[in-house]
Amino acid sequence: MSIVEKYTVLTKKEIEQLFSQKISSLRIVKPTVTPRSSAVWNSFSCIYVNDIKQEYVFCNQCEDLLIYKHCSGTNSLSKHIRSCQKIKTIVPHSQTNMNQFYASSKSEPDIPDRIKQQIKVACVEFAALDSRSFQTIHGIGFKNLAQKIFDTGKYLPISKDINVETLLPHPITVSRHVGKLYNQKHQQLVISICEKMLVYTVVVDFWKNTHTGIQYCGISLHHISDDWKLHCFVLGCYDYDLESSSAINTRRFVESKLSDYRLELNKNVYIVSDNEPKMLATFKLNCQRIGCSCHFINKQLEHTFNKTKIDKSPVNCDLAQVLFERVKKIVSHVRRSHKQTKMSKRAQTYSETRFNGAYHMLQVFLNIFDELGLVLDSINLNEYLLLDKEFLEQVCSFLKVFDDVIEQLSDDKRPTIYKVFPLRQRLLNECEIKSNDYDGLKEIKVFLSRRLKSAWTLQDVHYMSCLLHPPLKHFQIAPHEKSKACGFS
């Protein structure tokens, strides 16, 4: 079957093939020029195949093919006339268009819809055939690989069909070069950045695998360059291999890993860690430790729904804890029995190390609340009937504010230290009791308000950063704290 028989609208390559073969169905027709027509049509002709107008025009002077769509206008054709070396003065002298003095604001080339459709299909096939997540398409590594392959295509002959397998290395080759690439990037980071830094922040986090008993330490480096850009580097995730987890050994372990990058702790270095007693003792001297606000909020939410006492004081959130346990039990049953395939959304559980995920569990549960009664067995149905949907709605609405605050403080693209004070005050304002609050929500607000005021102690750097930030320097959100901030200046 010939090209002409297969398609009605052809590509540039297919039209060029018809030119070379001198197919009779291909016609070059000069357009009808009216007083209202653009003068550029004196230099171009339209292309017809089987009496069907194509999306390309023919330059009468240089005999090149240019894409043209009626909806796009003739601006690109005008630019071709000005750049075409074989055209003399064809366009009559008229008032110069403003756009001719400036480059187009659309720097990216127009990609035909047919090409976009083919790439979309290939991405779907990639995710399905290789069992990859859809988010992989937006990964930095995947984009870098795609760009390298695309750039390689510029240097390969158009006339040859290239098998992409000849470009891709074998998996064993990739595995052998991981260490080499790491050493190169490590040396580059040390020479280009680490050796030149005087002030920087190190984030340290320790956790333990409950199944294997192995402890891990994650260390990341944060630095603001001279052009005021925030740079974040994950230095590593290390097995903790010392004999004990004492504060002295923990400090020695962190310093040994930092020394690999020629970094050391001193009074100009900030350390961000959780607020556990061991971390307080580890980074007590010769550095400036700042407690992680996200960790603190997560721990207080965990205490709200899981603890009966904290610091020898009762939590008194019994109604909320009963609600939470019932929801968690039903979610566990639904996920284990595979009944969520019958619902519009998948029930979600949460991670104990990041308790704000409990909000997402409750919110999804609320979204499918009315569907659950149709899929639960008799035992879990009794638990379900004891739930108060309106109380659950109030709890989800309240926890959403905490989730938003955690997301803002977790931003790794820009500094967030100045946000700690106003966001803490926002949470305190949210904990104010309203007349229509359920008794269970009142219990939550009383407990969290007390913990935010007593346990979340702000440091001097929080006040100073807020005072130095232009929109926040007047402390409109908490005027009673301004005098304390001014005392640090």
C-alpha positions as a Python dict, from the first residue, in 0.01 Angstrom:
ca = {
    (1, 'M'): (0, 0, 0),
    (2, 'S'): (149, 338, -104),
    (3, 'I'): (189, 643, 114),
    (4, 'V'): (-86, 823, -73),
    (5, 'E'): (-331, 540, -14),
    (6, 'K'): (-250, 515, 357),
    (7, 'Y'): (-283, 878, 467),
    (8, 'T'): (-476, 1187, 373),
    (9, 'V'): (-251, 1434, 564),
    (10, 'L'): (114, 1347, 511),
    (11, 'T'): (433, 1427, 698),
    (12, 'K'): (716, 1634, 557),
    (13, 'K'): (926, 1324, 491),
    (14, 'E'): (642, 1154, 304),
    (15, 'I'): (579, 1461, 90),
    (16, 'E'): (950, 1478, 5),
    (17, 'Q'): (931, 1114, -107),
    (18, 'L'): (641, 1201, -338),
    (19, 'F'): (846, 1486, -484),
    (20, 'S'): (1136, 1253, -557),
    (21, 'Q'): (905, 992, -713),
    (22, 'K'): (716, 1256, -914),
    (23, 'I'): (376, 1116, -819),
    (24, 'S'): (99, 1256, -1039),
    (25, 'S'): (-141, 1297, -748),
    (26, 'L'): (93, 1562, -599),
    (27, 'R'): (11, 1916, -711),
    (28, 'I'): (168, 2252, -630),
    (29, 'V'): (-90, 2530, -653),
    (30, 'K'): (-35, 2901, -612),
    (31, 'P'): (-285, 3043, -366),
    (32, 'T'): (-544, 3296, -472),
    (33, 'V'): (-425, 3636, -352),
    (34, 'T'): (-689, 3893, -262),
    (35, 'P'): (-647, 4249, -133),
    (36, 'R'): (-703, 4114, 219),
    (37, 'S'): (-445, 3835, 182),
    (38, 'S'): (-101, 3856, 335),
    (39, 'A'): (177, 3958, 97),
    (40, 'V'): (381, 3653, 194),
    (41, 'W'): (164, 3435, -33),
    (42, 'N'): (345, 3584, -332),
    (43, 'S'): (640, 3366, -227),
    (44, 'F'): (466, 3038, -143),
    (45, 'S'): (250, 2772, -302),
    (46, 'C'): (9, 2524, -146),
    (47, 'I'): (55, 2148, -172),
    (48, 'Y'): (-228, 1910, -261),
    (49, 'V'): (-222, 1529, -259),
    (50, 'N'): (-525, 1361, -414),
    (51, 'D'): (-688, 1706, -406),
    (52, 'I'): (-646, 1719, -27),
    (53, 'K'): (-465, 2025, 102),
    (54, 'Q'): (-161, 1940, 314),
    (55, 'E'): (-24, 2116, 623),
    (56, 'Y'): (293, 2222, 437),
    (57, 'V'): (363, 2498, 185),
    (58, 'F'): (631, 2522, -85),
    (59, 'C'): (876, 2814, -99),
    (60, 'N'): (890, 2931, -461),
    (61, 'Q'): (1248, 3057, -424),
    (62, 'C'): (1447, 2805, -217),
    (63, 'E'): (1202, 2515, -284),
    (64, 'D'): (1189, 2423, 86),
    (65, 'L'): (887, 2276, 264),
    (66, 'L'): (748, 2467, 562),
    (67, 'I'): (472, 2363, 795),
    (68, 'Y'): (169, 2589, 785),
    (69, 'K'): (-166, 2573, 960),
    (70, 'H'): (-438, 2829, 905),
    (71, 'C'): (-491, 2873, 1278),
    (72, 'S'): (-122, 2958, 1332),
    (73, 'G'): (-105, 3258, 1099),
    (74, 'T'): (173, 3357, 861),
    (75, 'N'): (431, 3483, 1109),
    (76, 'S'): (662, 3184, 1053),
    (77, 'L'): (639, 3232, 675),
    (78, 'S'): (735, 3598, 712),
    (79, 'K'): (1042, 3498, 912),
    (80, 'H'): (1139, 3252, 639),
    (81, 'I'): (1119, 3524, 375),
    (82, 'R'): (1357, 3743, 574),
    (83, 'S'): (1604, 3458, 618),
    (84, 'C'): (1578, 3301, 274),
    (85, 'Q'): (1895, 3391, 81),
    (86, 'K'): (1737, 3337, -261),
    (87, 'I'): (1453, 3581, -213),
    (88, 'K'): (1505, 3935, -319),
    (89, 'T'): (1262, 4205, -223),
    (90, 'I'): (923, 4047, -275),
    (91, 'V'): (727, 4170, 22),
    (92, 'P'): (631, 4532, -48),
    (93, 'H'): (761, 4801, 181),
    (94, 'S'): (510, 4850, 457),
    (95, 'Q'): (508, 4940, 821),
    (96, 'T'): (740, 4711, 1017),
    (97, 'N'): (564, 4476, 1254),
    (98, 'M'): (660, 4515, 1620),
    (99, 'N'): (719, 4139, 1646),
    (100, 'Q'): (1002, 4162, 1391),
    (101, 'F'): (1220, 4345, 1645),
    (102, 'Y'): (1187, 4078, 1912),
    (103, 'A'): (1239, 3706, 1931),
    (104, 'S'): (928, 3500, 1983),
    (105, 'S'): (838, 3448, 2348),
    (106, 'K'): (768, 3088, 2258),
    (107, 'S'): (1122, 2952, 2275),
    (108, 'E'): (1022, 2586, 2248),
    (109, 'P'): (956, 2452, 1896),
    (110, 'D'): (608, 2340, 1800),
    (111, 'I'): (579, 1963, 1826),
    (112, 'P'): (320, 1803, 1594),
    (113, 'D'): (26, 1642, 1771),
    (114, 'R'): (101, 1315, 1595),
    (115, 'I'): (446, 1300, 1758),
    (116, 'K'): (302, 1388, 2101),
    (117, 'Q'): (47, 1110, 2062),
    (118, 'Q'): (318, 855, 1976),
    (119, 'I'): (527, 958, 2280),
    (120, 'K'): (223, 936, 2506),
    (121, 'V'): (147, 584, 2387),
    (122, 'A'): (513, 485, 2433),
    (123, 'C'): (509, 619, 2792),
    (124, 'V'): (195, 419, 2871),
    (125, 'E'): (353, 105, 2724),
    (126, 'F'): (672, 170, 2923),
    (127, 'A'): (480, 190, 3252),
    (128, 'A'): (273, -119, 3170),
    (129, 'L'): (538, -348, 3019),
    (130, 'D'): (810, -270, 3276),
    (131, 'S'): (570, -238, 3573),
    (132, 'R'): (691, 113, 3654),
    (133, 'S'): (498, 382, 3838),
    (134, 'F'): (343, 657, 3630),
    (135, 'Q'): (546, 909, 3832),
    (136, 'T'): (864, 764, 3677),
    (137, 'I'): (794, 970, 3364),
    (138, 'H'): (847, 1289, 3567),
    (139, 'G'): (1163, 1166, 3739),
    (140, 'I'): (1479, 1369, 3692),
    (141, 'G'): (1678, 1062, 3590),
    (142, 'F'): (1424, 951, 3330),
    (143, 'K'): (1407, 1301, 3180),
    (144, 'N'): (1787, 1316, 3164),
    (145, 'L'): (1801, 979, 2985),
    (146, 'A'): (1531, 1081, 2736),
    (147, 'Q'): (1709, 1411, 2664),
    (148, 'K'): (2043, 1237, 2604),
    (149, 'I'): (1884, 992, 2358),
    (150, 'F'): (1704, 1277, 2183),
    (151, 'D'): (2025, 1480, 2155),
    (152, 'T'): (2206, 1174, 2018),
    (153, 'G'): (1950, 1155, 1739),
    (154, 'K'): (2066, 1492, 1609),
    (155, 'Y'): (2404, 1347, 1514),
    (156, 'L'): (2281, 1026, 1354),
    (157, 'P'): (2197, 1001, 982),
    (158, 'I'): (1829, 1049, 905),
    (159, 'S'): (1832, 792, 629),
    (160, 'K'): (1916, 505, 866),
    (161, 'D'): (1680, 335, 1110),
    (162, 'I'): (1865, 313, 1441),
    (163, 'N'): (1789, 32, 1684),
    (164, 'V'): (1781, 191, 2029),
    (165, 'E'): (1923, -128, 2182),
    (166, 'T'): (2258, -39, 2026),
    (167, 'L'): (2258, 282, 2232),
    (168, 'L'): (2156, 138, 2569),
    (169, 'P'): (2424, -28, 2787),
    (170, 'H'): (2386, -373, 2942),
    (171, 'P'): (2252, -379, 3302),
    (172, 'I'): (2581, -529, 3425),
    (173, 'T'): (2769, -240, 3265),
    (174, 'V'): (2541, 5, 3444),
    (175, 'S'): (2595, -166, 3780),
    (176, 'R'): (2973, -156, 3736),
    (177, 'H'): (2971, 218, 3671),
    (178, 'V'): (2756, 318, 3970),
    (179, 'G'): (3056, 332, 4203),
    (180, 'K'): (3264, 521, 3947),
    (181, 'L'): (2990, 781, 3897),
    (182, 'Y'): (2948, 816, 4275),
    (183, 'N'): (3320, 885, 4319),
    (184, 'Q'): (3312, 1148, 4045),
    (185, 'K'): (3010, 1326, 4195),
    (186, 'H'): (3156, 1296, 4544),
    (187, 'Q'): (3482, 1460, 4437),
    (188, 'Q'): (3294, 1725, 4243),
    (189, 'L'): (3079, 1811, 4546),
    (190, 'V'): (3381, 1831, 4776),
    (191, 'I'): (3590, 2054, 4547),
    (192, 'S'): (3314, 2276, 4407),
    (193, 'I'): (3105, 2335, 4718),
    (194, 'C'): (3208, 2174, 5046),
    (195, 'E'): (3560, 2319, 5063),
    (196, 'K'): (3429, 2670, 4997),
    (197, 'M'): (3144, 2678, 5248),
    (198, 'L'): (3174, 2862, 5577),
    (199, 'V'): (2814, 2838, 5695),
    (200, 'Y'): (2580, 2550, 5620),
    (201, 'T'): (2313, 2328, 5771),
    (202, 'V'): (2327, 1952, 5821),
    (203, 'V'): (2008, 1751, 5866),
    (204, 'V'): (2052, 1427, 6061),
    (205, 'D'): (1792, 1156, 6113),
    (206, 'F'): (1821, 814, 6279),
    (207, 'W'): (1573, 528, 6252),
    (208, 'K'): (1558, 154, 6308),
    (209, 'N'): (1422, -128, 6093),
    (210, 'T'): (1188, -310, 6329),
    (211, 'H'): (1216, -637, 6132),
    (212, 'T'): (1595, -659, 6102),
    (213, 'G'): (1697, -449, 6402),
    (214, 'I'): (1946, -254, 6187),
    (215, 'Q'): (1983, 116, 6262),
    (216, 'Y'): (2030, 371, 5986),
    (217, 'C'): (2150, 730, 5972),
    (218, 'G'): (2050, 972, 5698),
    (219, 'I'): (2254, 1290, 5646),
    (220, 'S'): (2178, 1576, 5407),
    (221, 'L'): (2355, 1906, 5343),
    (222, 'H'): (2178, 2240, 5285),
    (223, 'H'): (2358, 2552, 5171),
    (224, 'I'): (2258, 2892, 5032),
    (225, 'S'): (2499, 3009, 4761),
    (226, 'D'): (2619, 3363, 4696),
    (227, 'D'): (2338, 3413, 4443),
    (228, 'W'): (2083, 3323, 4716),
    (229, 'K'): (1989, 2983, 4581),
    (230, 'L'): (1922, 2694, 4816),
    (231, 'H'): (2118, 2378, 4735),
    (232, 'C'): (2028, 2046, 4896),
    (233, 'F'): (2242, 1732, 4879),
    (234, 'V'): (2172, 1391, 5027),
    (235, 'L'): (2514, 1284, 5151),
    (236, 'G'): (2411, 929, 5229),
    (237, 'C'): (2202, 675, 5415),
    (238, 'Y'): (2440, 476, 5632),
    (239, 'D'): (2425, 160, 5842),
    (240, 'Y'): (2497, 253, 6203),
    (241, 'D'): (2777, 12, 6289),
    (242, 'L'): (2907, 133, 6626),
    (243, 'E'): (2880, -79, 6940),
    (244, 'S'): (2622, 139, 7118),
    (245, 'S'): (2379, 421, 7047),
    (246, 'S'): (2510, 658, 7313),
    (247, 'A'): (2529, 1030, 7243),
    (248, 'I'): (2911, 1016, 7224),
    (249, 'N'): (2908, 736, 6964),
    (250, 'T'): (2629, 900, 6766),
    (251, 'R'): (2826, 1226, 6750),
    (252, 'R'): (3143, 1040, 6648),
    (253, 'F'): (2954, 853, 6375),
    (254, 'V'): (2806, 1171, 6223),
    (255, 'E'): (3140, 1355, 6234),
    (256, 'S'): (3315, 1064, 6060),
    (257, 'K'): (3066, 1074, 5774),
    (258, 'L'): (3094, 1452, 5742),
    (259, 'S'): (3473, 1427, 5732),
    (260, 'D'): (3445, 1227, 5408),
    (261, 'Y'): (3320, 1553, 5254),
    (262, 'R'): (3576, 1765, 5442),
    (263, 'L'): (3301, 1907, 5662),
    (264, 'E'): (3315, 1954, 6037),
    (265, 'L'): (3084, 2071, 6312),
    (266, 'N'): (3152, 2409, 6471),
    (267, 'K'): (2965, 2708, 6606),
    (268, 'N'): (2886, 2831, 6254),
    (269, 'V'): (2715, 2506, 6155),
    (270, 'Y'): (2348, 2439, 6216),
    (271, 'I'): (2223, 2088, 6287),
    (272, 'V'): (1857, 2001, 6232),
    (273, 'S'): (1745, 1686, 6412),
    (274, 'D'): (1444, 1543, 6590),
    (275, 'N'): (1372, 1641, 6947),
    (276, 'E'): (1448, 1310, 7117),
    (277, 'P'): (1669, 1326, 7430),
    (278, 'K'): (1955, 1141, 7258),
    (279, 'M'): (1969, 1402, 6979),
    (280, 'L'): (1963, 1683, 7233),
    (281, 'A'): (2266, 1534, 7406),
    (282, 'T'): (2447, 1446, 7082),
    (283, 'F'): (2446, 1798, 6939),
    (284, 'K'): (2461, 1994, 7261),
    (285, 'L'): (2813, 2135, 7210),
    (286, 'N'): (3012, 2299, 6931),
    (287, 'C'): (2721, 2343, 6689),
    (288, 'Q'): (2381, 2510, 6679),
    (289, 'R'): (2103, 2253, 6695),
    (290, 'I'): (1752, 2335, 6573),
    (291, 'G'): (1466, 2101, 6648),
    (292, 'C'): (1275, 1971, 6347),
    (293, 'S'): (930, 2131, 6354),
    (294, 'C'): (776, 1864, 6130),
    (295, 'H'): (896, 1594, 6367),
    (296, 'F'): (747, 1777, 6663),
    (297, 'I'): (405, 1817, 6498),
    (298, 'N'): (401, 1453, 6392),
    (299, 'K'): (485, 1338, 6746),
    (300, 'Q'): (209, 1549, 6902),
    (301, 'L'): (-47, 1410, 6656),
    (302, 'E'): (75, 1060, 6739),
    (303, 'H'): (34, 1129, 7113),
    (304, 'T'): (-318, 1261, 7049),
    (305, 'F'): (-446, 939, 6895),
    (306, 'N'): (-220, 673, 7049),
    (307, 'K'): (-113, 774, 7400),
    (308, 'T'): (-298, 779, 7730),
    (309, 'K'): (-21, 970, 7911),
    (310, 'I'): (263, 1194, 7802),
    (311, 'D'): (521, 1339, 8041),
    (312, 'K'): (318, 1188, 8328),
    (313, 'S'): (13, 1395, 8230),
    (314, 'P'): (-309, 1239, 8091),
    (315, 'V'): (-382, 1302, 7724),
    (316, 'N'): (-762, 1293, 7771),
    (317, 'C'): (-849, 1235, 7403),
    (318, 'D'): (-1056, 922, 7460),
    (319, 'L'): (-1330, 992, 7204),
    (320, 'A'): (-1080, 1068, 6929),
    (321, 'Q'): (-877, 759, 7011),
    (322, 'V'): (-1185, 535, 6997),
    (323, 'L'): (-1274, 685, 6658),
    (324, 'F'): (-919, 636, 6531),
    (325, 'E'): (-897, 273, 6645),
    (326, 'R'): (-1229, 185, 6480),
    (327, 'V'): (-1128, 346, 6153),
    (328, 'K'): (-788, 175, 6161),
    (329, 'K'): (-949, -163, 6230),
    (330, 'I'): (-1195, -128, 5941),
    (331, 'V'): (-924, -7, 5702),
    (332, 'S'): (-705, -303, 5793),
    (333, 'H'): (-995, -544, 5729),
    (334, 'V'): (-1084, -386, 5394),
    (335, 'R'): (-725, -396, 5271),
    (336, 'R'): (-671, -753, 5391),
    (337, 'S'): (-994, -888, 5242),
    (338, 'H'): (-940, -715, 4903),
    (339, 'K'): (-1286, -562, 4921),
    (340, 'Q'): (-1155, -221, 4826),
    (341, 'T'): (-1174, -323, 4459),
    (342, 'K'): (-1549, -269, 4493),
    (343, 'M'): (-1511, 92, 4608),
    (344, 'S'): (-1436, 415, 4425),
    (345, 'K'): (-1111, 473, 4619),
    (346, 'R'): (-853, 248, 4779),
    (347, 'A'): (-844, 253, 5157),
    (348, 'Q'): (-509, 381, 5286),
    (349, 'T'): (-307, 299, 5595),
    (350, 'Y'): (-34, 518, 5745),
    (351, 'S'): (330, 504, 5847),
    (352, 'E'): (411, 528, 6217),
    (353, 'T'): (728, 724, 6139),
    (354, 'R'): (529, 999, 5967),
    (355, 'F'): (201, 1027, 6152),
    (356, 'N'): (47, 1299, 5936),
    (357, 'G'): (-30, 1010, 5700),
    (358, 'A'): (-307, 926, 5947),
    (359, 'Y'): (-490, 1232, 5820),
    (360, 'H'): (-490, 1089, 5468),
    (361, 'M'): (-618, 756, 5604),
    (362, 'L'): (-908, 933, 5778),
    (363, 'Q'): (-982, 1156, 5477),
    (364, 'V'): (-1000, 865, 5232),
    (365, 'F'): (-1212, 673, 5483),
    (366, 'L'): (-1448, 971, 5497),
    (367, 'N'): (-1468, 986, 5116),
    (368, 'I'): (-1577, 620, 5094),
    (369, 'F'): (-1780, 622, 5417),
    (370, 'D'): (-2116, 562, 5249),
    (371, 'E'): (-1976, 275, 5038),
    (372, 'L'): (-1831, 80, 5328),
    (373, 'G'): (-2165, -41, 5461),
    (374, 'L'): (-2210, -252, 5147),
    (375, 'V'): (-1882, -445, 5171),
    (376, 'L'): (-1821, -505, 5544),
    (377, 'D'): (-1894, -829, 5727),
    (378, 'S'): (-2115, -840, 6035),
    (379, 'I'): (-1834, -788, 6289),
    (380, 'N'): (-1683, -483, 6120),
    (381, 'L'): (-2028, -353, 6026),
    (382, 'N'): (-2107, -317, 6396),
    (383, 'E'): (-1790, -110, 6440),
    (384, 'Y'): (-1884, 94, 6135),
    (385, 'L'): (-2235, 172, 6267),
    (386, 'L'): (-2085, 311, 6588),
    (387, 'L'): (-1891, 576, 6395),
    (388, 'D'): (-2020, 933, 6387),
    (389, 'K'): (-1966, 1069, 6036),
    (390, 'E'): (-2006, 1435, 6139),
    (391, 'F'): (-1746, 1393, 6412),
    (392, 'L'): (-1513, 1233, 6158),
    (393, 'E'): (-1570, 1527, 5921),
    (394, 'Q'): (-1475, 1775, 6194),
    (395, 'V'): (-1159, 1580, 6280),
    (396, 'C'): (-1052, 1564, 5913),
    (397, 'S'): (-1116, 1936, 5863),
    (398, 'F'): (-909, 2013, 6175),
    (399, 'L'): (-620, 1782, 6080),
    (400, 'K'): (-602, 1924, 5728),
    (401, 'V'): (-455, 2245, 5869),
    (402, 'F'): (-179, 2044, 6040),
    (403, 'D'): (-112, 1857, 5717),
    (404, 'D'): (-85, 2184, 5522),
    (405, 'V'): (161, 2322, 5779),
    (406, 'I'): (378, 2010, 5758),
    (407, 'E'): (383, 2033, 5378),
    (408, 'Q'): (492, 2398, 5392),
    (409, 'L'): (769, 2326, 5640),
    (410, 'S'): (888, 2028, 5431),
    (411, 'D'): (968, 2244, 5127),
    (412, 'D'): (1319, 2160, 5003),
    (413, 'K'): (1327, 2427, 4731),
    (414, 'R'): (1350, 2733, 4955),
    (415, 'P'): (1431, 2814, 5321),
    (416, 'T'): (1145, 2765, 5567),
    (417, 'I'): (1296, 2875, 5899),
    (418, 'Y'): (1104, 3205, 5889),
    (419, 'K'): (775, 3015, 5853),
    (420, 'V'): (802, 2828, 6182),
    (421, 'F'): (679, 3111, 6405),
    (422, 'P'): (373, 3217, 6197),
    (423, 'L'): (273, 2857, 6123),
    (424, 'R'): (298, 2764, 6490),
    (425, 'Q'): (69, 3057, 6568),
    (426, 'R'): (-168, 2942, 6295),
    (427, 'L'): (-197, 2602, 6463),
    (428, 'L'): (-259, 2769, 6799),
    (429, 'N'): (-537, 2977, 6644),
    (430, 'E'): (-686, 2663, 6492),
    (431, 'C'): (-695, 2503, 6838),
    (432, 'E'): (-936, 2765, 6969),
    (433, 'I'): (-1261, 2595, 7071),
    (434, 'K'): (-1579, 2682, 6880),
    (435, 'S'): (-1939, 2648, 6994),
    (436, 'N'): (-2030, 2382, 6736),
    (437, 'D'): (-1727, 2158, 6805),
    (438, 'Y'): (-1795, 1799, 6907),
    (439, 'D'): (-1675, 1699, 7252),
    (440, 'G'): (-1412, 1472, 7096),
    (441, 'L'): (-1272, 1760, 6888),
    (442, 'K'): (-1265, 1984, 7195),
    (443, 'E'): (-1050, 1723, 7369),
    (444, 'I'): (-808, 1723, 7075),
    (445, 'K'): (-784, 2101, 7068),
    (446, 'V'): (-723, 2131, 7442),
    (447, 'F'): (-443, 1874, 7437),
    (448, 'L'): (-268, 2006, 7124),
    (449, 'S'): (-295, 2366, 7237),
    (450, 'R'): (-129, 2276, 7566),
    (451, 'R'): (148, 2080, 7393),
    (452, 'L'): (215, 2349, 7131),
    (453, 'K'): (262, 2610, 7403),
    (454, 'S'): (462, 2403, 7652),
    (455, 'A'): (662, 2152, 7449),
    (456, 'W'): (726, 2338, 7122),
    (457, 'T'): (986, 2590, 7234),
    (458, 'L'): (1092, 2839, 6969),
    (459, 'Q'): (1458, 2931, 6945),
    (460, 'D'): (1622, 3268, 6887),
    (461, 'V'): (1677, 3193, 6519),
    (462, 'H'): (1301, 3152, 6466),
    (463, 'Y'): (1230, 3499, 6602),
    (464, 'M'): (1522, 3658, 6418),
    (465, 'S'): (1431, 3508, 6080),
    (466, 'C'): (1074, 3624, 6121),
    (467, 'L'): (1188, 3973, 6221),
    (468, 'L'): (1414, 3995, 5915),
    (469, 'H'): (1143, 3880, 5673),
    (470, 'P'): (973, 4194, 5528),
    (471, 'P'): (609, 4073, 5526),
    (472, 'L'): (640, 3925, 5877),
    (473, 'K'): (862, 4178, 6056),
    (474, 'H'): (568, 4356, 6224),
    (475, 'F'): (445, 4031, 6385),
    (476, 'Q'): (83, 4096, 6289),
    (477, 'I'): (-5, 3733, 6357),
    (478, 'A'): (122, 3753, 6718),
    (479, 'P'): (193, 4113, 6825),
    (480, 'H'): (265, 4007, 7185),
    (481, 'E'): (578, 3824, 7063),
    (482, 'K'): (735, 4123, 6884),
    (483, 'S'): (905, 4265, 7192),
    (484, 'K'): (1075, 3933, 7254),
    (485, 'A'): (1205, 3924, 6895),
    (486, 'C'): (1332, 4280, 6914),
    (487, 'G'): (1530, 4189, 7223),
    (488, 'F'): (1754, 3964, 7008),
    (489, 'S'): (1854, 4236, 6765),
}
